[in-house]
Amino acid sequence: MRLTFYGGSKLVTGANYLLEAGGLKVLIDVGLFQGSRFSEELNYEDFKYDAKTIDYVFITHSHIDHIGRLPKLYGSGFRGTVYATEPTKAIMEVALPDTLDKTALEGREMGHPPLFSQEDMEGVLNLTHAVKYREEIKLNETVTATFHDAGHILGSSLIEFVVQENGQNKRMLFTGDLGNPPVPILAPIDYVPDVDYLILESTYGDRLHPSKEECKQKLQSVIVDGVKRGGVIMIPSFAVERTQDLLFYIDELLHQNRMPRIPIFLDSPLAIHITKVYERFTDYFNPAAADFLRQHGGLFKFDWLTFTPTTDESKKINDVPPPKIIIAGSGMSQGGRIIHHERRYLPDPKSTILFIGYQVKGSLGRRILDKEPEVKILGEKVPVKCFVEAISGFSAHADQLGLVKMTHEATRGRGLKKVFAVQGEDYSARALAVKIKLDMGIEAIAPDSNQSFEL
Ligand SMILES: [Zn+2]
């Protein structure tokens, strides 16, 4: 069998891997390349393979850097079957139309034809088949696949492939993005032993996160200090999982009287929509979160929290005097409503911007986080005078320790033959590969884009 890395190689985004085995061509993830723009130029290039010849696509999870080019694949002639877990499919149905709008807008600005059309999007969703964790999917006589819980976002998966070749079973595991447990809502990671080849994410392959309790304390102190200064606390947040987890932590801080009661706005139509999808899939939650939901009649209903789905409601946030908390997308400030709040409050020395997620190189979020004194927003120069804070431990990605643990679990039994570190910037991916090689004696590399391996 052969494995080729078409995206997500020494890059966090654009995940796209081709597995050729048992006479089949199977893609794992068809993600969008993201950087300074929501959709980078690279997305407009043709696929390096013939989309018409692809039999199956397996989706690890519904983040855009894993699903964003799926409709383009349909537009390029793909008519096979897409497999995803039930929540992944439900979130795709919300996230892809949002991607269509954002890429159409950016495409016009960049003078491109649209990346994909409404028909492409509907076409690929019609080909998408929802499955449950641990359900064995037989692709043909020699290849089977199974989804396992990756604990990253709702419905996220490790995908295991078993290929029979020359009387041997070869087992391959794609981690997609791996979670950073414990998390308030999700069930724990469902580790898989007896793996030959591990395709391991490496976003934080060179770093360790602080503990969740330390993160909660930091969240508390950022909010309390921000309120004392009487400013606005802006939190750019990813619509899927991070926002829901953050609301859960804020609710807890309020319950425990660890922060003052101030207005909190969830100013993201996408996050509001996805929050509703979450409430449909409580059987994917951990038992404590499912109980909480049953007792409270909703996970994200607490005093002081206002959802502002419409533009008018969003504008009215400006009339509410500070202190106040505004949670809005996009998570890396590559558009979305957060940039309007940033334009208004970044120059205010009393205000705070708090990053709780990964900021990709080149994004506006990364430039603010790297303390550039001035940034450009909507063509305007905006000085950054507010407090800039970051909490990396709320990340939905495992740190180096979590990734090494994943490797230990996967090598149990028959022993890993090779690890491929993907979905990390060059340095993180290589640092993780070196760590695995030195500490565990397992062959590990960070593959290059378009590199193929016979396994
Ligand atoms: Zn992800």
Boltz pocket constraint, residues with backbone or C-beta under 6 A from the ligand:
constraints:
  - pocket:
      binder: B
      contacts: [[A, 61], [A, 63], [A, 152], [A, 177]]
      max_distance: 6.0
